[in-house]
Amino acid sequence: MKKFLCVLTAWCALSAPQILIAAGDPEAGKQKILVCNSCHGEDGNSIAPNFPNLAGQGEKYTFKQLQDFKSSLRIDPTMNGMVLPLSDQDMADIAAYYAQQPPKPAAADEAKVALGQSIYRGGITAAGIPACASCHGPAGRGNPAAAYPALAGQHAAYIEKTLYDFQNGTRSNDSNSMMRALVKRMTKEEIQAVSSYIQGLYSE
């Protein structure tokens, strides 16, 4: 078990993207996210489950996603157009602003907690899938230095869609194909359960 954890830790470290990001100014970012508010909320807490919460998200991760949308490495009909006018400094400022906003707690579906918790904290041994917590942290706060996203409190519907997108290849901007390799071995029930569990992590 210890050997497995060491290998897993090394794998996460080697898979971390190398991201160079300018120093972001959250006050400047606040002025630059006005157009983002209708989908992501004024403080980065979205009221619509299909739009992700950005509050509390690591700066490197948000910055990378904005860059990927601009280069079309990550495809979304709305976001690809929205980021076109943004400079790297704009992206850094926006990422800095959202990183400082407190996430709001949410709740999980109690019927899915047992399975979701088992996957998030222990993985799926039979499928060779490691615990989500190994990269995203036991409390779902992510790994800001490695640009692994914070997940806790994220909308279950958004997490579920993201995992399906990785599974079918619609989304492919994960470092070293890490997420695609793991999620392709998950069942629909497992994806729904861990997505729901993640939504309720801040409520624990």
C-alpha positions as a LaTeX table, in Angstrom:
\begin{tabular}{lrrr}
\hline
Residue & $x$ (\AA) & $y$ (\AA) & $z$ (\AA) \\
\hline
Met1 & 0.00 & 0.00 & 0.00 \\
Lys2 & 2.80 & 2.42 & 0.89 \\
Lys3 & 4.53 & 1.65 & $-2.40$ \\
Phe4 & 1.31 & 2.35 & $-4.29$ \\
Leu5 & 0.87 & 5.70 & $-2.57$ \\
Cys6 & 4.47 & 6.68 & $-3.34$ \\
Val7 & 3.99 & 5.80 & $-7.01$ \\
Leu8 & 0.69 & 7.68 & $-7.09$ \\
Thr9 & 2.23 & 10.78 & $-5.50$ \\
Ala10 & 5.07 & 10.73 & $-8.02$ \\
Trp11 & 2.59 & 10.29 & $-10.88$ \\
Cys12 & 0.56 & 13.29 & $-9.75$ \\
Ala13 & 3.72 & 15.37 & $-9.45$ \\
Leu14 & 5.00 & 14.39 & $-12.89$ \\
Ser15 & 1.60 & 15.03 & $-14.47$ \\
Ala16 & 1.35 & 18.56 & $-13.08$ \\
Pro17 & 1.41 & 21.12 & $-15.90$ \\
Gln18 & 4.20 & 23.69 & $-15.88$ \\
Ile19 & 2.43 & 27.04 & $-15.93$ \\
Leu20 & 4.04 & 30.47 & $-16.00$ \\
Ile21 & 1.62 & 33.06 & $-14.68$ \\
Ala22 & 2.08 & 36.78 & $-14.19$ \\
Ala23 & 1.30 & 38.26 & $-10.79$ \\
Gly24 & $-2.45$ & 38.86 & $-10.77$ \\
Asp25 & $-4.16$ & 41.90 & $-9.26$ \\
Pro26 & $-7.48$ & 40.87 & $-7.69$ \\
Glu27 & $-8.77$ & 44.47 & $-7.59$ \\
Ala28 & $-8.12$ & 44.82 & $-11.30$ \\
Gly29 & $-9.68$ & 41.41 & $-11.81$ \\
Lys30 & $-12.87$ & 42.53 & $-10.08$ \\
Gln31 & $-13.35$ & 45.14 & $-12.79$ \\
Lys32 & $-12.68$ & 42.62 & $-15.53$ \\
Ile33 & $-15.20$ & 39.95 & $-14.53$ \\
Leu34 & $-18.35$ & 42.05 & $-14.96$ \\
Val35 & $-19.22$ & 40.18 & $-18.14$ \\
Cys36 & $-18.63$ & 36.87 & $-16.33$ \\
Asn37 & $-21.16$ & 37.60 & $-13.57$ \\
Ser38 & $-24.27$ & 36.47 & $-15.41$ \\
Cys39 & $-22.96$ & 32.90 & $-15.57$ \\
His40 & $-20.49$ & 32.59 & $-12.70$ \\
Gly41 & $-22.00$ & 34.99 & $-10.17$ \\
Glu42 & $-20.60$ & 38.26 & $-8.83$ \\
Asp43 & $-18.43$ & 36.42 & $-6.32$ \\
Gly44 & $-17.68$ & 33.36 & $-8.42$ \\
Asn45 & $-20.50$ & 31.29 & $-6.90$ \\
Ser46 & $-22.74$ & 30.31 & $-9.77$ \\
Ile47 & $-26.47$ & 29.89 & $-9.18$ \\
Ala48 & $-26.87$ & 27.68 & $-12.26$ \\
Pro49 & $-25.63$ & 24.08 & $-11.89$ \\
Asn50 & $-24.35$ & 23.91 & $-15.47$ \\
Phe51 & $-21.96$ & 26.83 & $-14.90$ \\
Pro52 & $-18.98$ & 26.13 & $-12.62$ \\
Asn53 & $-18.28$ & 27.88 & $-9.35$ \\
Leu54 & $-14.98$ & 29.76 & $-9.63$ \\
Ala55 & $-14.79$ & 31.11 & $-6.09$ \\
Gly56 & $-11.74$ & 29.79 & $-4.25$ \\
Gln57 & $-10.30$ & 28.17 & $-7.35$ \\
Gly58 & $-6.49$ & 28.13 & $-7.61$ \\
Glu59 & $-5.01$ & 30.93 & $-9.72$ \\
Lys60 & $-2.84$ & 28.66 & $-11.86$ \\
Tyr61 & $-5.76$ & 26.40 & $-12.70$ \\
Thr62 & $-8.12$ & 29.23 & $-13.68$ \\
Phe63 & $-5.36$ & 30.94 & $-15.67$ \\
Lys64 & $-4.61$ & 27.72 & $-17.57$ \\
Gln65 & $-8.27$ & 27.13 & $-18.41$ \\
Leu66 & $-8.63$ & 30.67 & $-19.76$ \\
Gln67 & $-5.51$ & 30.18 & $-21.87$ \\
Asp68 & $-6.80$ & 26.84 & $-23.12$ \\
Phe69 & $-10.14$ & 28.37 & $-24.09$ \\
Lys70 & $-8.35$ & 31.15 & $-25.98$ \\
Ser71 & $-6.13$ & 28.70 & $-27.88$ \\
Ser72 & $-9.10$ & 26.33 & $-28.42$ \\
Leu73 & $-7.24$ & 23.56 & $-26.62$ \\
Arg74 & $-10.44$ & 23.42 & $-24.55$ \\
Ile75 & $-13.63$ & 23.83 & $-26.55$ \\
Asp76 & $-16.74$ & 25.64 & $-25.37$ \\
Pro77 & $-18.84$ & 27.70 & $-27.81$ \\
Thr78 & $-19.39$ & 30.47 & $-25.25$ \\
Met79 & $-16.03$ & 30.60 & $-23.50$ \\
Asn80 & $-13.90$ & 30.38 & $-26.65$ \\
Gly81 & $-15.36$ & 33.67 & $-27.83$ \\
Met82 & $-15.46$ & 35.35 & $-24.42$ \\
Val83 & $-11.72$ & 35.03 & $-23.78$ \\
Leu84 & $-10.48$ & 36.21 & $-27.16$ \\
Pro85 & $-10.03$ & 39.86 & $-26.07$ \\
Leu86 & $-8.20$ & 38.88 & $-22.86$ \\
Ser87 & $-4.46$ & 39.34 & $-22.45$ \\
Asp88 & $-2.35$ & 37.13 & $-20.20$ \\
Gln89 & $-2.44$ & 39.92 & $-17.60$ \\
Asp90 & $-6.24$ & 40.09 & $-17.81$ \\
Met91 & $-6.39$ & 36.35 & $-17.22$ \\
Ala92 & $-4.00$ & 36.55 & $-14.27$ \\
Asp93 & $-6.04$ & 39.36 & $-12.71$ \\
Ile94 & $-9.31$ & 37.47 & $-13.14$ \\
Ala95 & $-7.78$ & 34.30 & $-11.71$ \\
Ala96 & $-6.44$ & 36.26 & $-8.72$ \\
Tyr97 & $-9.87$ & 37.76 & $-8.03$ \\
Tyr98 & $-11.72$ & 34.45 & $-8.07$ \\
Ala99 & $-9.06$ & 32.78 & $-5.92$ \\
Gln100 & $-9.80$ & 35.25 & $-3.11$ \\
Gln101 & $-13.56$ & 34.72 & $-3.10$ \\
Pro102 & $-15.00$ & 32.36 & $-0.46$ \\
Pro103 & $-16.85$ & 29.33 & $-1.84$ \\
Lys104 & $-20.35$ & 28.66 & $-0.57$ \\
Pro105 & $-21.18$ & 25.26 & 0.94 \\
Ala106 & $-23.50$ & 22.86 & $-0.83$ \\
Ala107 & $-25.01$ & 19.48 & $-0.06$ \\
Ala108 & $-24.67$ & 16.02 & $-1.54$ \\
Asp109 & $-27.42$ & 13.52 & $-2.30$ \\
Glu110 & $-27.42$ & 11.34 & 0.82 \\
Ala111 & $-28.26$ & 8.28 & $-1.25$ \\
Lys112 & $-24.99$ & 8.66 & $-3.16$ \\
Val113 & $-22.64$ & 9.63 & $-0.33$ \\
Ala114 & $-21.41$ & 6.14 & 0.59 \\
Leu115 & $-20.29$ & 5.21 & $-2.91$ \\
Gly116 & $-19.07$ & 8.73 & $-3.72$ \\
Gln117 & $-17.00$ & 8.94 & $-0.55$ \\
Ser118 & $-15.51$ & 5.51 & $-1.18$ \\
Ile119 & $-14.37$ & 6.57 & $-4.67$ \\
Tyr120 & $-13.13$ & 10.01 & $-3.66$ \\
Arg121 & $-11.15$ & 8.81 & $-0.66$ \\
Gly122 & $-10.20$ & 5.28 & $-1.68$ \\
Gly123 & $-10.49$ & 5.04 & $-5.45$ \\
Ile124 & $-11.83$ & 2.01 & $-7.30$ \\
Thr125 & $-9.35$ & $-0.80$ & $-6.73$ \\
Ala126 & $-10.92$ & $-3.24$ & $-9.17$ \\
Ala127 & $-10.58$ & $-0.72$ & $-12.00$ \\
Gly128 & $-7.14$ & 0.50 & $-10.96$ \\
Ile129 & $-8.45$ & 3.99 & $-10.25$ \\
Pro130 & $-6.69$ & 5.90 & $-7.44$ \\
Ala131 & $-8.44$ & 8.11 & $-4.92$ \\
Cys132 & $-9.50$ & 11.54 & $-6.20$ \\
Ala133 & $-8.12$ & 12.90 & $-2.92$ \\
Ser134 & $-4.59$ & 11.96 & $-3.93$ \\
Cys135 & $-4.45$ & 14.88 & $-6.37$ \\
His136 & $-7.38$ & 17.09 & $-5.31$ \\
Gly137 & $-6.80$ & 16.83 & $-1.56$ \\
Pro138 & $-8.79$ & 15.11 & 1.22 \\
Ala139 & $-11.02$ & 18.17 & 1.63 \\
Gly140 & $-11.23$ & 18.89 & $-2.10$ \\
Arg141 & $-9.18$ & 22.09 & $-1.90$ \\
Gly142 & $-7.03$ & 21.03 & $-4.83$ \\
Asn143 & $-3.31$ & 21.57 & $-5.22$ \\
Pro144 & $-2.76$ & 25.21 & $-6.26$ \\
Ala145 & 0.98 & 24.81 & $-6.84$ \\
Ala146 & 0.42 & 21.91 & $-9.24$ \\
Ala147 & $-2.65$ & 23.56 & $-10.82$ \\
Tyr148 & $-4.92$ & 20.70 & $-9.76$ \\
Pro149 & $-8.37$ & 22.24 & $-9.29$ \\
Ala150 & $-10.29$ & 22.67 & $-6.09$ \\
Leu151 & $-13.44$ & 20.55 & $-6.32$ \\
Ala152 & $-15.26$ & 20.90 & $-3.00$ \\
Gly153 & $-18.67$ & 22.50 & $-3.33$ \\
Gln154 & $-18.64$ & 22.40 & $-7.13$ \\
His155 & $-22.01$ & 21.74 & $-8.75$ \\
Ala156 & $-22.60$ & 18.01 & $-9.14$ \\
Ala157 & $-24.11$ & 18.56 & $-12.59$ \\
Tyr158 & $-21.00$ & 20.40 & $-13.76$ \\
Ile159 & $-18.60$ & 17.77 & $-12.32$ \\
Glu160 & $-20.65$ & 15.01 & $-13.88$ \\
Lys161 & $-20.61$ & 16.66 & $-17.31$ \\
Thr162 & $-16.87$ & 17.30 & $-17.02$ \\
Leu163 & $-16.17$ & 13.65 & $-16.23$ \\
Tyr164 & $-18.33$ & 12.51 & $-19.14$ \\
Asp165 & $-16.50$ & 14.97 & $-21.41$ \\
Phe166 & $-13.16$ & 13.49 & $-20.35$ \\
Gln167 & $-14.57$ & 10.00 & $-20.79$ \\
Asn168 & $-15.75$ & 10.53 & $-24.37$ \\
Gly169 & $-12.84$ & 12.78 & $-25.36$ \\
Thr170 & $-14.89$ & 15.95 & $-25.78$ \\
Arg171 & $-12.52$ & 17.56 & $-23.32$ \\
Ser172 & $-8.83$ & 16.78 & $-23.74$ \\
Asn173 & $-6.82$ & 19.51 & $-22.01$ \\
Asp174 & $-5.86$ & 17.36 & $-19.02$ \\
Ser175 & $-2.13$ & 17.04 & $-18.45$ \\
Asn176 & $-0.70$ & 13.77 & $-19.83$ \\
Ser177 & $-4.26$ & 12.52 & $-20.50$ \\
Met178 & $-4.48$ & 11.75 & $-16.78$ \\
Met179 & $-8.20$ & 12.35 & $-16.31$ \\
Arg180 & $-9.16$ & 10.69 & $-19.58$ \\
Ala181 & $-7.21$ & 7.57 & $-18.66$ \\
Leu182 & $-8.93$ & 7.29 & $-15.29$ \\
Val183 & $-12.50$ & 8.27 & $-16.09$ \\
Lys184 & $-12.84$ & 5.95 & $-19.07$ \\
Arg185 & $-12.89$ & 3.07 & $-16.56$ \\
Met186 & $-15.72$ & 4.51 & $-14.48$ \\
Thr187 & $-19.39$ & 3.55 & $-14.73$ \\
Lys188 & $-22.26$ & 6.01 & $-14.95$ \\
Glu189 & $-23.26$ & 5.19 & $-11.36$ \\
Glu190 & $-19.74$ & 5.82 & $-10.10$ \\
Ile191 & $-19.47$ & 9.16 & $-11.94$ \\
Gln192 & $-22.82$ & 10.34 & $-10.57$ \\
Ala193 & $-21.96$ & 9.26 & $-7.03$ \\
Val194 & $-18.54$ & 10.92 & $-6.84$ \\
Ser195 & $-19.91$ & 14.08 & $-8.50$ \\
Ser196 & $-22.60$ & 14.37 & $-5.86$ \\
Tyr197 & $-20.11$ & 13.67 & $-3.05$ \\
Ile198 & $-17.80$ & 16.41 & $-4.32$ \\
Gln199 & $-20.67$ & 18.91 & $-4.27$ \\
Gly200 & $-21.18$ & 18.26 & $-0.57$ \\
Leu201 & $-17.54$ & 18.27 & 0.52 \\
Tyr202 & $-17.71$ & 21.79 & 2.01 \\
Ser203 & $-20.67$ & 20.69 & 4.12 \\
Glu204 & $-18.73$ & 17.97 & 5.93 \\
\hline
\end{tabular}
